[in-house]
Amino acid sequence: MTICAWCETLVCGKGGEARRPAGCPQNRGEWLDIALREYELEQNRKMARSAADVETTGYCRWTRLEEMAQFADRMNFERIGLAFCSGLRREARIVADFLTSRGFRVISAVCSCGGVHKGDIGIPPESRFRREGFEAMCNPIGQASLMNEYETDFNIVLGLCVGHDSLFFRYAEAPTSVLAAKDRVLAHNPLAAVYLSKSYYRRLFEDV
């Protein structure tokens, strides 16, 4: 079931007397009442207001990296966690330098932190790049645990693999945002496949 992706009315953005069409799954359940109650919490309200201010103030002017710094500044965050892929260590250093220059304390953790062998958690040889010998596993739970131990105020994810990022989100205690999503084929620009789905990436649908 999809709720909004195929909607032709988009009445949710109109307000006033606009009503969701008959049959819309959003007409059922208590999800909206639950969400609105959560916005009454001071920290949630502050985050929502800060995000809206960054969106409007820097609209089409600030890069996402700049928006993150602006958001963190409005939230009075001091310690920022940076969970990054080892393949983007050069980019991670630039990001850390940028955030440090803005006055933040950066706590960074590479994906292979802890040096845990893939076999130690039962990853079979066929799911490794090397069938024999040591191969460090991506350790997103370890990255999150490190951030939690340092009590980061805000975390940034830089290029973690699909699934590894999910584990990081699950275990990180601080609010987290994504600077870049991993896509080894498209230079970390996953939407390129979406934009080209009618031409060069028709196979997205042909392979179903």
DRENVODREN-450657 format. One record per residue: residue in three letters; x, y, z of N, C-alpha, C in turn. Coordinates in steps of 0.05 Angstrom, whole numbers, always signed. Layout:
DRENVODREN-450657
- r nxx nyy nzz caxx cayy cazz cxx cyy czz
- ALA X Y Z X Y Z X Y Z
...
END
This chain:
DRENVODREN-450657
- r nxx nyy nzz caxx cayy cazz cxx cyy czz
- MET +17 -24 +0 +0 +0 +0 +18 +25 +0
- THR +11 +44 -17 +25 +69 -17 +6 +91 -9
- ILE +16 +111 +5 -2 +132 +14 -1 +157 -4
- CYS +23 +167 -9 +25 +193 -21 +39 +193 -49
- ALA +55 +173 -55 +71 +174 -79 +55 +176 -105
- TRP +30 +164 -105 +14 +165 -129 -9 +184 -127
- CYS -10 +200 -106 -33 +219 -103 -32 +241 -124
- GLU -54 +248 -136 -56 +269 -156 -66 +295 -145
- THR -76 +295 -120 -89 +319 -109 -69 +336 -92
- LEU -52 +322 -77 -33 +336 -60 -46 +357 -42
- VAL -70 +350 -31 -85 +368 -15 -71 +374 +12
- CYS -53 +356 +20 -40 +360 +46 -25 +386 +47
- GLY -16 +396 +25 +0 +421 +24 -17 +446 +20
- LYS -43 +442 +19 -61 +465 +13 -75 +477 +38
- GLY -80 +461 +58 -92 +471 +83 -120 +480 +79
- GLY -129 +497 +97 -156 +508 +95 -177 +486 +96
- GLU -196 +487 +77 -217 +468 +77 -211 +443 +60
- ALA -186 +441 +50 -179 +419 +34 -181 +393 +50
- ARG -192 +373 +37 -196 +347 +50 -182 +325 +33
- ARG -171 +306 +47 -158 +284 +33 -180 +268 +18
- PRO -174 +257 -5 -194 +243 -21 -203 +218 -7
- ALA -228 +210 -14 -239 +186 -3 -221 +162 -9
- GLY -217 +145 +10 -200 +121 +6 -171 +126 +14
- CYS -164 +151 +20 -136 +156 +27 -131 +143 +54
- PRO -110 +127 +56 -104 +113 +81 -98 +133 +104
- GLN -92 +157 +98 -87 +177 +119 -113 +185 +133
- ASN -136 +177 +123 -161 +183 +136 -166 +165 +160
- ARG -149 +145 +163 -153 +125 +184 -130 +127 +204
- GLY -135 +118 +228 -114 +116 +248 -110 +141 +264
- GLU -93 +139 +284 -88 +161 +302 -60 +174 +297
- TRP -48 +168 +275 -20 +176 +269 -16 +206 +272
- LEU -35 +222 +262 -31 +251 +263 -34 +262 +291
- ASP -53 +252 +306 -55 +261 +334 -30 +254 +350
- ILE -19 +230 +345 +5 +222 +358 +28 +240 +351
- ALA +31 +246 +325 +52 +264 +316 +50 +291 +328
- LEU +26 +303 +328 +23 +330 +339 +29 +331 +368
- ARG +23 +310 +383 +30 +309 +411 +60 +309 +415
- GLU +74 +295 +397 +103 +294 +399 +116 +322 +394
- TYR +103 +338 +377 +113 +365 +371 +110 +383 +396
- GLU +94 +375 +415 +92 +390 +440 +117 +388 +457
- LEU +132 +367 +453 +157 +364 +468 +177 +386 +461
- GLU +189 +398 +480 +205 +421 +476 +228 +417 +455
- GLN +242 +394 +458 +264 +389 +440 +255 +385 +411
- ASN +232 +370 +408 +222 +366 +381 +212 +392 +368
- ARG +200 +409 +384 +190 +435 +374 +214 +452 +366
- LYS +235 +452 +382 +258 +468 +376 +272 +458 +350
- MET +273 +431 +347 +285 +420 +322 +268 +428 +298
- ALA +242 +426 +300 +225 +432 +277 +227 +461 +270
- ARG +228 +478 +289 +231 +507 +284 +258 +514 +272
- SER +279 +501 +283 +306 +507 +273 +308 +497 +244
- ALA +297 +473 +238 +298 +462 +211 +283 +480 +191
- ALA +260 +490 +200 +245 +508 +182 +260 +534 +177
- ASP +273 +545 +198 +288 +569 +195 +312 +566 +176
- VAL +326 +543 +178 +348 +537 +160 +338 +534 +132
- GLU +315 +521 +128 +304 +517 +102 +298 +543 +88
- THR +285 +561 +102 +277 +586 +90 +300 +606 +87
- THR +316 +608 +107 +338 +627 +107 +359 +621 +86
- GLY +366 +595 +84 +387 +587 +65 +377 +576 +39
- TYR +351 +580 +33 +339 +567 +10 +354 +573 -16
- CYS +364 +552 -29 +379 +554 -54 +404 +571 -51
- ARG +414 +575 -27 +439 +590 -22 +459 +573 -8
- TRP +450 +558 +13 +468 +542 +29 +469 +513 +18
- THR +493 +502 +17 +496 +473 +11 +486 +457 +35
- ARG +482 +431 +31 +473 +414 +53 +493 +415 +76
- LEU +518 +415 +70 +538 +416 +91 +535 +442 +107
- GLU +531 +464 +94 +527 +490 +108 +501 +489 +124
- GLU +481 +477 +113 +455 +475 +127 +459 +459 +153
- MET +475 +438 +152 +479 +423 +176 +492 +439 +198
- ALA +512 +455 +190 +526 +472 +210 +506 +493 +221
- GLN +490 +504 +203 +471 +525 +212 +450 +513 +231
- PHE +441 +489 +224 +421 +475 +241 +433 +469 +269
- ALA +457 +458 +269 +471 +452 +294 +475 +477 +311
- ASP +481 +499 +298 +486 +524 +312 +460 +534 +325
- ARG +438 +532 +310 +412 +541 +321 +403 +523 +344
- MET +411 +498 +343 +403 +479 +364 +423 +480 +388
- ASN +443 +497 +386 +463 +499 +407 +478 +473 +412
- PHE +481 +457 +390 +496 +433 +392 +526 +439 +394
- GLU +541 +424 +409 +570 +428 +411 +586 +404 +400
- ARG +577 +380 +406 +592 +356 +398 +577 +343 +374
- ILE +591 +341 +352 +579 +329 +328 +594 +303 +321
- GLY +579 +282 +319 +590 +256 +311 +591 +254 +281
- LEU +612 +242 +270 +615 +238 +242 +621 +209 +237
- ALA +601 +194 +228 +603 +166 +222 +608 +163 +192
- PHE +631 +154 +184 +638 +154 +155 +649 +127 +145
- CYS +647 +124 +119 +658 +100 +106 +688 +104 +101
- SER +703 +83 +103 +732 +86 +99 +738 +94 +71
- GLY +720 +89 +52 +724 +97 +24 +721 +127 +20
- LEU +711 +141 +41 +707 +170 +39 +723 +184 +62
- ARG +746 +172 +68 +761 +184 +90 +772 +212 +83
- ARG +778 +216 +58 +788 +243 +50 +766 +263 +53
- GLU +742 +256 +44 +719 +273 +47 +712 +278 +77
- ALA +715 +257 +93 +710 +259 +122 +728 +279 +135
- ARG +754 +279 +127 +772 +299 +139 +764 +327 +132
- ILE +756 +331 +107 +747 +358 +99 +723 +367 +115
- VAL +704 +348 +118 +680 +355 +133 +687 +361 +162
- ALA +704 +344 +174 +713 +349 +202 +727 +376 +204
- ASP +744 +383 +185 +758 +409 +186 +738 +432 +184
- PHE +718 +428 +167 +697 +449 +164 +682 +453 +189
- LEU +673 +431 +202 +657 +434 +226 +674 +445 +249
- THR +699 +436 +250 +717 +447 +271 +721 +477 +268
- SER +724 +486 +243 +727 +514 +238 +703 +530 +246
- ARG +680 +517 +248 +655 +530 +257 +652 +529 +287
- GLY +671 +517 +301 +670 +517 +330 +659 +492 +342
- PHE +653 +472 +326 +642 +447 +337 +664 +428 +345
- ARG +659 +411 +364 +677 +389 +371 +668 +365 +355
- VAL +685 +353 +339 +678 +331 +322 +688 +305 +333
- ILE +670 +285 +336 +677 +258 +344 +672 +241 +320
- SER +693 +231 +308 +690 +216 +283 +697 +186 +287
- ALA +683 +170 +272 +687 +141 +273 +685 +129 +245
- VAL +706 +114 +237 +707 +101 +211 +690 +76 +213
- CYS +681 +66 +190 +663 +43 +190 +675 +18 +201
- SER +701 +15 +198 +715 -9 +208 +726 -6 +236
- CYS +715 +13 +251 +725 +18 +278 +724 -8 +295
- GLY +744 -12 +311 +746 -36 +328 +760 -59 +315
- GLY +763 -58 +288 +778 -79 +275 +767 -107 +279
- VAL +741 -110 +276 +728 -136 +281 +727 -152 +255
- HIS +736 -177 +256 +736 -195 +233 +707 -202 +225
- LYS +701 -202 +199 +674 -209 +190 +665 -236 +200
- GLY +684 -255 +200 +677 -282 +209 +669 -284 +237
- ASP +677 -264 +254 +670 -264 +282 +641 -261 +287
- ILE +626 -250 +269 +597 -247 +273 +582 -265 +253
- GLY +596 -284 +241 +583 -304 +225 +579 -296 +196
- ILE +593 -275 +186 +591 -269 +158 +606 -290 +142
- PRO +593 -305 +124 +606 -327 +111 +626 -318 +90
- PRO +645 -335 +82 +665 -328 +63 +654 -317 +37
- GLU +631 -328 +27 +620 -319 +2 +609 -290 +3
- SER +607 -280 +27 +598 -252 +30 +621 -233 +38
- ARG +645 -243 +32 +669 -226 +37 +683 -222 +11
- PHE +701 -202 +10 +717 -197 -13 +741 -216 -15
- ARG +750 -225 +9 +771 -245 +11 +761 -269 +25
- ARG +763 -292 +13 +752 -317 +24 +768 -326 +49
- GLU +793 -319 +50 +810 -328 +72 +824 -304 +85
- GLY +832 -307 +110 +846 -286 +123 +828 -265 +135
- PHE +840 -246 +149 +825 -225 +163 +812 -205 +143
- GLU +788 -198 +148 +774 -177 +133 +756 -161 +152
- ALA +763 -136 +156 +748 -120 +176 +719 -116 +167
- MET +701 -119 +185 +673 -115 +180 +666 -85 +184
- CYS +645 -77 +170 +634 -51 +176 +620 -54 +203
- ASN +623 -34 +221 +614 -37 +248 +597 -13 +256
- PRO +573 -10 +244 +557 +13 +250 +546 +14 +278
- ILE +542 -9 +290 +533 -9 +318 +556 +2 +336
- GLY +581 -6 +328 +604 +5 +343 +607 +35 +339
- GLN +602 +44 +314 +603 +73 +309 +583 +88 +327
- ALA +558 +77 +327 +537 +90 +343 +544 +89 +373
- SER +554 +66 +382 +561 +63 +410 +583 +83 +418
- LEU +602 +87 +400 +623 +107 +406 +612 +135 +408
- MET +594 +141 +389 +581 +168 +391 +565 +171 +417
- ASN +551 +150 +424 +535 +151 +449 +553 +155 +473
- GLU +576 +141 +473 +594 +143 +496 +606 +171 +499
- TYR +610 +184 +476 +620 +212 +476 +598 +232 +479
- GLU +573 +222 +480 +549 +239 +484 +548 +261 +463
- THR +549 +253 +438 +546 +273 +416 +518 +285 +417
- ASP +516 +309 +408 +490 +323 +407 +476 +318 +381
- PHE +492 +312 +360 +481 +310 +333 +501 +293 +317
- ASN +490 +275 +301 +508 +258 +285 +504 +263 +255
- ILE +525 +260 +240 +525 +262 +211 +535 +235 +199
- VAL +520 +224 +180 +528 +200 +167 +539 +207 +139
- LEU +563 +196 +134 +576 +202 +109 +583 +176 +94
- GLY +565 +168 +76 +571 +145 +58 +570 +118 +70
- LEU +555 +113 +91 +553 +85 +101 +537 +68 +82
- CYS +543 +42 +81 +530 +24 +63 +500 +21 +70
- VAL +484 +13 +50 +456 +6 +55 +455 -16 +76
- GLY +439 -13 +96 +437 -33 +118 +455 -26 +141
- HIS +480 -19 +135 +497 -10 +156 +487 +17 +167
- ASP +478 +34 +149 +467 +60 +158 +442 +55 +175
- SER +426 +35 +168 +402 +28 +183 +409 +20 +212
- LEU +430 +5 +215 +438 -3 +242 +449 +21 +257
- PHE +463 +39 +244 +472 +63 +258 +448 +79 +268
- PHE +428 +83 +251 +404 +98 +259 +390 +85 +283
- ARG +390 +58 +282 +376 +43 +303 +389 +47 +330
- TYR +416 +49 +331 +430 +49 +356 +440 +77 +365
- ALA +441 +96 +347 +450 +122 +355 +429 +136 +372
- GLU +438 +148 +394 +420 +161 +412 +414 +190 +404
- ALA +433 +203 +391 +430 +231 +383 +416 +233 +356
- PRO +403 +256 +351 +391 +260 +324 +412 +257 +303
- THR +404 +245 +280 +424 +240 +259 +413 +249 +232
- SER +431 +260 +216 +425 +268 +189 +446 +256 +169
- VAL +439 +255 +144 +456 +243 +124 +468 +265 +106
- LEU +494 +266 +104 +507 +284 +86 +509 +272 +58
- ALA +516 +246 +57 +518 +233 +31 +510 +204 +34
- ALA +495 +194 +14 +486 +166 +14 +505 +150 -4
- LYS +513 +127 +4 +531 +110 -11 +518 +101 -37
- ASP +532 +106 -60 +525 +94 -85 +551 +92 -101
- ARG +563 +68 -100 +589 +65 -113 +588 +68 -143
- VAL +565 +62 -155 +563 +64 -184 +559 +92 -194
- LEU +545 +108 -179 +536 +135 -188 +550 +157 -172
- ALA +574 +152 -163 +590 +173 -149 +574 +185 -126
- HIS +560 +167 -111 +544 +175 -88 +522 +195 -94
- ASN +510 +191 -117 +487 +207 -126 +465 +188 -133
- PRO +451 +175 -114 +432 +155 -119 +409 +164 -137
- LEU +402 +189 -136 +379 +199 -151 +384 +199 -181
- ALA +409 +196 -189 +415 +195 -218 +400 +172 -231
- ALA +398 +150 -217 +384 +127 -228 +354 +133 -231
- VAL +343 +149 -213 +315 +157 -214 +311 +176 -238
- TYR +329 +196 -240 +326 +215 -261 +329 +203 -289
- LEU +345 +181 -291 +350 +168 -316 +335 +142 -320
- SER +314 +138 -304 +299 +113 -304 +284 +109 -330
- LYS +280 +130 -346 +266 +127 -371 +286 +124 -395
- SER +311 +126 -388 +331 +124 -410 +353 +104 -402
- TYR +376 +114 -393 +399 +97 -388 +394 +76 -366
- TYR +376 +82 -348 +371 +62 -326 +343 +50 -328
- ARG +334 +45 -353 +309 +31 -357 +309 +4 -344
- ARG +332 -7 -341 +334 -34 -330 +324 -36 -301
- LEU +321 -13 -288 +309 -13 -261 +282 -27 -261
- PHE +267 -23 -283 +241 -35 -285 +241 -60 -303
- GLU +260 -62 -321 +261 -85 -339 +271 -110 -324
- ASP +286 -106 -303 +297 -129 -288 +278 -140 -267
- VAL +255 -128 -265 +236 -137 -244 +226 -165 -250
END
